[in-house]
């Protein structure tokens, strides 16, 4: 081996760490964290449903097909509250850390993600993840990552993935919403409810949107986001109001987060060939009276339960692809807009959870992990 070649090899080996440093890290701080392999996160204890800030959590390793995101904001969801109580464990192989939707900046990509995703280090993105969002860094399959529309902040972007993917899945895939139909959206001022109100009006022509909630303040929010009719379900029988509004026909699609306590009135509110999409069980899992299957048969009704977190990656990839094509442009054009209810620093995650547990929120509660917004 010639002396020149030998020196070149030594020089290359000496520079290799720096090359990796510059190629795979967005900032010097990111590289320092990745070298130390620790980060801040929120830890939970199912025995007392408590949350606490931890400073030495291991930075998640990149799996093939993943991107590593420096988290700026994370959305709070009802399933996070259930997971804290031990009632909604993450799917096998997913992070035990809370949080299923984030926005932030890509700081590293696996080779597969780098070659197939079209993303690069430094891109502003939002993502649907199986867990790990309540942390400084998280990984996401590149198929579940979306670019942030240029006009949106990190906080608003974090309000999109879970809410709008769930709403789109419920209306289009599960509810088969068609032009000129009528949709009833329960819990209309929730993040998914508000997303569904917006999407129902723009994804199909001539759709009439009816929304329910239990306070006048939340009903105003539903109206401001596009609901044609609103019903105070605490003060009025929503079945009677639905029949009055539809002149006895009933609605074609119901998005329901309440479950058992609304079952009888939901069935009575549906038109022939109608669809119920069950997305939650805030009102219980057991109906107060025996289910009359004859009504389902007579009216040719479809009842479909749906979740998102436990779905397969190919399913999520297709859903994310459709949302990217059909919904993301709406944020740029102003036909849809993510609703942020409130913003808490990560260390105040317990306060954020209490706000959701008290049903005080109108839209998405956000945890912020960066001063970028």
C-alpha positions in Angstrom: 0.0 0.0 0.0 1.4 3.4 -1.0 2.1 6.0 1.7 -0.4 8.4 0.1 -3.2 5.9 0.0 -2.5 4.9 3.6 -2.7 8.5 4.7 -5.9 9.0 2.8 -7.6 6.1 4.6 -6.4 7.4 8.0 -7.8 10.8 7.1 -11.2 9.4 6.0 -11.5 7.3 9.2 -10.7 10.4 11.2 -13.4 12.4 9.4 -16.1 9.7 9.4 -17.8 10.7 12.7 -18.0 14.3 11.6 -19.5 13.3 8.2 -22.1 11.3 10.0 -22.6 14.2 12.4 -23.4 16.6 9.6 -25.4 14.2 7.4 -27.8 12.9 10.1 -28.2 15.7 12.6 -30.2 18.9 12.1 -28.6 21.0 14.8 -25.6 20.6 17.1 -28.1 20.2 20.0 -29.7 17.3 18.2 -26.4 15.6 17.6 -25.4 16.0 21.3 -28.7 14.4 22.4 -28.3 11.6 19.9 -24.7 11.0 21.0 -25.8 10.9 24.6 -28.9 8.9 23.6 -31.1 10.5 26.3 -33.9 13.0 26.2 -36.8 14.5 28.2 -40.1 12.8 28.1 -43.3 12.4 30.2 -43.6 9.1 32.2 -46.9 7.8 33.5 -47.8 5.5 36.4 -50.9 3.4 35.8 -51.3 2.7 39.6 -52.3 6.3 40.4 -52.6 7.7 36.8 -49.8 10.2 37.6 -47.5 11.9 35.1 -44.0 13.2 35.6 -41.2 14.7 33.6 -38.2 12.5 33.1 -34.8 13.8 31.9 -32.9 10.6 31.0 -35.2 8.7 28.7 -33.5 6.8 25.9 -33.8 8.4 22.5 -35.7 5.9 20.3 -33.5 4.0 17.8 -34.3 4.3 14.1 -35.8 1.2 12.6 -35.7 0.6 8.9 -38.3 2.8 7.3 -38.4 5.3 10.2 -37.6 9.0 10.4 -36.5 10.6 13.7 -38.4 13.8 14.5 -37.4 16.5 16.9 -40.8 17.2 18.5 -42.1 20.7 18.7 -45.7 19.9 19.7 -47.8 16.9 20.5 -51.6 16.5 20.5 -53.4 15.2 23.5 -56.1 12.6 22.9 -58.6 10.7 24.9 -56.7 7.5 24.4 -53.7 9.1 26.2 -55.9 9.5 29.3 -57.1 5.9 29.0 -53.5 4.6 28.6 -52.4 6.4 31.8 -55.1 4.4 33.6 -53.9 1.2 32.1 -57.1 0.9 29.9 -55.5 1.4 26.4 -52.0 -0.2 26.2 -50.0 0.6 23.1 -49.9 -1.9 20.2 -47.1 -4.5 20.4 -43.8 -3.0 19.5 -44.8 0.6 20.0 -43.4 3.0 22.6 -44.9 3.0 26.1 -44.6 6.8 26.1 -47.9 8.6 25.6 -48.7 10.6 22.4 -49.9 9.5 19.0 -49.5 12.7 16.9 -46.7 15.2 16.7 -45.3 18.0 14.7 -41.6 18.9 14.4 -38.5 18.7 12.3 -36.8 15.7 10.8 -33.3 15.2 12.2 -32.5 11.8 10.9 -33.8 9.2 8.4 -33.2 5.5 8.0 -31.8 4.5 4.5 -35.2 3.2 3.4 -36.9 6.4 4.5 -34.2 8.5 2.9 -34.6 6.9 -0.4 -38.3 6.4 -0.6 -40.1 9.1 1.4 -39.0 12.3 -0.4 -38.3 13.8 3.0 -34.9 15.3 4.1 -33.3 16.5 7.2 -34.7 19.8 8.3 -38.2 19.3 6.8 -41.2 20.5 8.9 -43.5 17.6 9.3 -46.4 16.2 11.3 -47.0 12.5 11.9 -49.3 9.8 13.2 -47.4 7.5 15.5 -48.2 4.4 17.6 -46.7 6.1 20.7 -43.8 8.2 21.9 -45.1 11.7 21.2 -44.7 13.1 24.7 -41.0 13.4 24.3 -38.2 15.5 22.8 -37.7 13.0 20.0 -39.8 10.3 18.4 -39.7 8.0 15.5 -42.4 7.5 12.8 -42.7 5.3 9.8 -42.2 7.5 6.8 -45.5 6.4 5.4 -47.3 8.1 8.3 -45.4 11.4 8.0 -46.9 14.4 6.2 -45.4 17.8 5.3 -46.8 20.7 7.3 -48.7 23.2 5.1 -46.6 26.3 4.8 -49.1 28.6 6.5 -49.4 26.5 9.7 -47.4 26.7 12.9 -46.1 23.6 14.7 -48.9 23.9 17.3 -51.6 23.9 14.7 -50.0 21.1 12.7 -50.0 18.9 15.8 -53.8 19.3 15.9 -54.2 17.6 12.5 -53.0 13.9 12.3 -55.2 12.0 14.7 -58.2 14.3 14.4 -58.4 14.6 10.7 -57.4 11.1 9.9 -60.1 9.8 12.3 -62.7 12.1 10.9 -61.8 11.3 7.3 -61.8 7.5 8.0 -65.2 7.8 9.8 -66.9 9.9 7.2 -65.5 8.5 3.9 -64.2 5.0 4.6 -66.6 3.8 7.3 -69.7 6.0 6.9 -69.6 6.1 3.1 -70.9 9.7 3.1 -72.4 10.7 -0.3 -73.4 14.0 -1.9 -76.7 15.5 -0.5 -76.8 13.3 2.6 -77.2 14.4 6.2 -74.7 13.6 8.9 -75.1 13.7 12.7 -71.8 14.4 14.6 -71.9 13.8 18.3 -69.4 15.6 20.6 -69.2 18.2 17.8 -66.8 20.4 19.7 -64.2 17.7 20.2 -61.1 17.8 18.0 -62.4 15.0 15.8 -65.9 16.4 15.9 -64.8 19.8 14.6 -62.6 18.2 11.9 -65.6 16.1 10.8 -67.9 19.1 10.6 -65.4 20.9 8.3 -64.7 17.8 6.1 -68.3 16.8 5.7 -69.0 20.2 4.1 -66.1 20.2 1.7 -65.5 16.6 0.7 -69.0 16.1 -0.6 -71.6 18.4 -2.2 -74.8 19.4 -0.5 -74.2 17.6 2.8 -76.2 18.9 5.8 -74.3 18.7 9.1 -76.0 18.4 12.4 -73.8 18.5 15.6 -74.6 17.9 19.2 -72.9 19.1 22.4 -73.8 19.7 26.0 -73.0 23.4 26.4 -74.1 26.5 24.5 -70.5 27.6 24.2 -69.5 24.4 22.4 -72.5 24.6 20.1 -71.4 28.1 19.0 -68.0 26.5 18.2 -69.8 23.9 16.1 -71.7 26.6 14.2 -68.6 28.6 13.6 -66.9 25.6 12.1 -69.8 24.9 9.6 -72.5 22.9 11.3 -75.9 23.8 9.8 -77.9 22.7 12.8 -76.8 22.2 16.5 -78.5 20.4 19.3 -78.0 20.8 23.0 -78.1 17.1 23.9 -78.2 17.9 27.6 -81.4 19.9 27.4 -83.1 18.3 24.4 -83.9 14.9 23.0 -81.6 14.8 20.0 -83.7 12.1 18.3 -86.7 14.4 18.3 -84.6 17.3 17.0 -83.1 15.2 14.3 -86.5 14.1 13.1 -87.8 17.7 13.2 -84.8 19.0 11.2 -84.9 16.1 8.6 -88.7 16.2 8.4 -89.0 12.6 9.6 -86.5 11.1 7.3 -83.5 10.7 9.7 -79.8 11.1 9.0 -77.7 9.0 6.7 -74.5 8.9 8.8 -73.8 9.2 12.5 -70.3 9.7 14.0 -70.7 8.6 17.6 -68.2 9.0 20.5 -70.7 8.3 23.2 -71.8 4.7 22.8 -74.3 2.9 24.9 -76.3 5.7 26.4 -77.0 7.1 22.9 -77.7 3.8 21.2 -81.5 3.8 21.2 -81.8 7.4 20.0 -79.1 6.8 17.4 -80.9 3.9 15.9 -84.2 5.9 15.9 -82.4 8.8 14.3 -81.1 6.9 11.3 -82.7 6.9 7.9 -83.1 3.7 6.0 -79.7 2.3 4.8 -78.0 4.6 7.4 -74.6 4.1 8.9 -73.4 4.4 12.5 -69.7 4.8 13.0 -68.8 4.1 16.6 -65.6 6.0 17.6 -65.8 6.0 21.4 -67.7 4.9 24.4 -67.8 7.9 26.7 -71.4 6.9 27.6 -70.7 3.3 28.5 -70.3 0.0 26.8 -73.6 -1.7 27.7 -76.9 -0.5 26.4 -79.6 0.4 29.0 -82.1 -1.8 27.3 -81.9 -4.9 25.1 -80.8 -4.2 21.5 -83.7 -4.6 19.1 -82.0 -6.3 16.1 -85.2 -6.0 14.2 -84.8 -2.3 13.7 -81.3 -2.9 12.2 -82.8 -5.5 9.8 -85.9 -3.4 8.9 -84.0 -0.2 8.2 -81.0 -2.0 6.6 -78.6 -0.2 9.0 -74.9 -0.6 9.2 -73.1 -0.3 12.6 -69.3 -0.2 12.4 -66.8 0.2 15.2 -63.5 1.8 14.3 -60.1 2.6 15.8 -56.9 3.9 14.2 -54.0 3.3 16.5 -54.0 -0.5 16.1 -54.4 -0.5 12.3 -51.7 -2.1 10.1 -49.1 0.1 8.5 -50.5 -0.5 5.0 -53.9 0.7 6.2 -52.4 3.8 7.7 -50.3 4.4 4.7 -53.3 4.5 2.4 -55.3 6.7 4.8 -52.4 9.1 5.2 -52.0 9.2 1.4 -55.6 10.0 0.8 -55.6 12.7 3.5 -52.5 14.2 2.0 -54.1 14.4 -1.4 -57.7 15.4 -0.5 -57.4 17.3 2.8 -54.0 19.0 3.2 -54.7 21.4 0.3 -57.8 22.5 2.2 -55.6 24.0 4.9 -53.7 26.1 2.3 -56.9 27.3 0.6 -58.6 28.1 3.9 -61.4 25.6 3.5 -60.3 23.7 6.6 -58.5 25.0 9.7 -57.1 23.0 12.7 -58.6 24.2 16.0 -56.3 24.5 18.9 -58.1 24.8 22.2 -55.1 25.4 24.5 -51.4 25.0 24.8 -49.4 23.6 27.7 -45.7 23.1 28.2 -44.7 19.5 28.3 -44.0 19.6 32.0 -47.7 20.6 32.6 -49.0 17.5 30.8 -51.1 16.6 33.9 -52.9 20.0 33.6 -53.6 19.3 30.0 -55.0 15.9 30.8 -57.2 17.3 33.5 -58.7 19.8 31.0 -59.6 17.0 28.7 -60.9 14.8 31.6 -63.2 17.7 32.6 -64.5 17.9 29.0 -63.5 21.6 29.0 -61.8 21.6 25.6 -63.1 22.9 22.3 -60.7 21.5 19.8 -57.2 20.1 20.3 -55.2 20.4 23.5 -51.5 20.8 22.6 -48.3 20.0 24.5 -45.4 22.2 23.3 -41.8 21.0 23.5 -40.1 23.9 21.7 -40.0 27.7 21.7 -40.1 27.6 17.9 -43.8 28.6 17.8 
